[in-house]
Amino acid sequence: MFAILYFVMFAIIAGCAFALMYANIKAISMMDRPVITRPHPEAPEPGEEIMYVDLSRERLEDLYKLNQNQPEEG
């Protein structure tokens, strides 16, 4: 009984090992193929103007100081 269980477990582990090796070899062989990507649908076209937010440290400090000088509205 013990020998049957041992060989069944051995076959399962060996099958998993071969499946892992096969998947690894298949992934490596696909690495040299070019990756085809589509641009995002909302991506701007070349030359199109975009809006952005300046989050540089100096700009944020200026905004913080400006906010501190204004009285609170209630």
C-alpha positions in Angstrom: 0.0 0.0 0.0 2.8 2.4 0.9 4.6 1.7 -2.3 1.6 2.5 -4.4 1.0 5.8 -2.6 4.8 6.6 -3.0 4.7 6.1 -6.8 1.5 8.0 -7.2 2.9 11.0 -5.3 6.2 10.6 -7.3 4.2 10.7 -10.6 2.3 13.8 -9.5 5.5 15.6 -8.5 7.3 14.5 -11.7 4.3 15.7 -13.8 4.3 19.1 -12.2 8.1 19.4 -12.6 7.8 18.7 -16.3 4.9 21.0 -16.7 6.9 23.8 -15.0 9.9 23.1 -17.3 7.7 23.2 -20.4 6.0 26.5 -19.4 9.5 28.0 -18.7 10.9 26.9 -22.1 7.8 28.2 -23.9 8.0 31.6 -22.1 11.7 31.9 -22.9 11.1 31.1 -26.6 8.4 33.9 -26.7 10.8 36.5 -25.3 12.4 37.3 -28.7 9.1 38.1 -30.3 8.3 41.8 -30.6 5.7 43.2 -28.2 2.7 44.7 -30.0 1.1 47.4 -28.0 -1.8 49.7 -28.8 -1.8 53.3 -27.7 -4.3 54.1 -24.9 -7.6 55.4 -26.3 -7.4 58.6 -24.3 -3.7 59.3 -25.2 -3.1 62.6 -26.9 -2.2 62.6 -30.6 1.3 63.8 -31.5 1.4 67.6 -31.4 -1.9 67.9 -29.4 -1.8 70.3 -26.4 -2.4 68.7 -23.0 -3.3 70.1 -19.6 -1.0 69.3 -16.6 -0.6 70.2 -13.0 2.7 71.6 -11.8 3.5 69.7 -8.5 7.0 71.0 -8.0 8.0 71.7 -4.4 8.4 75.4 -5.0 4.9 75.7 -6.6 3.3 73.7 -3.7 5.0 75.9 -1.1 3.8 79.1 -2.9 0.2 77.7 -2.9 0.5 76.8 0.8 1.7 80.3 1.7 -1.0 81.8 -0.4 -3.7 79.7 1.3 -2.3 80.6 4.8 -2.6 84.4 4.1 -6.3 84.2 3.0 -9.0 84.5 5.8 -11.2 81.5 6.4 -14.7 81.6 5.0 -17.4 80.4 7.3 
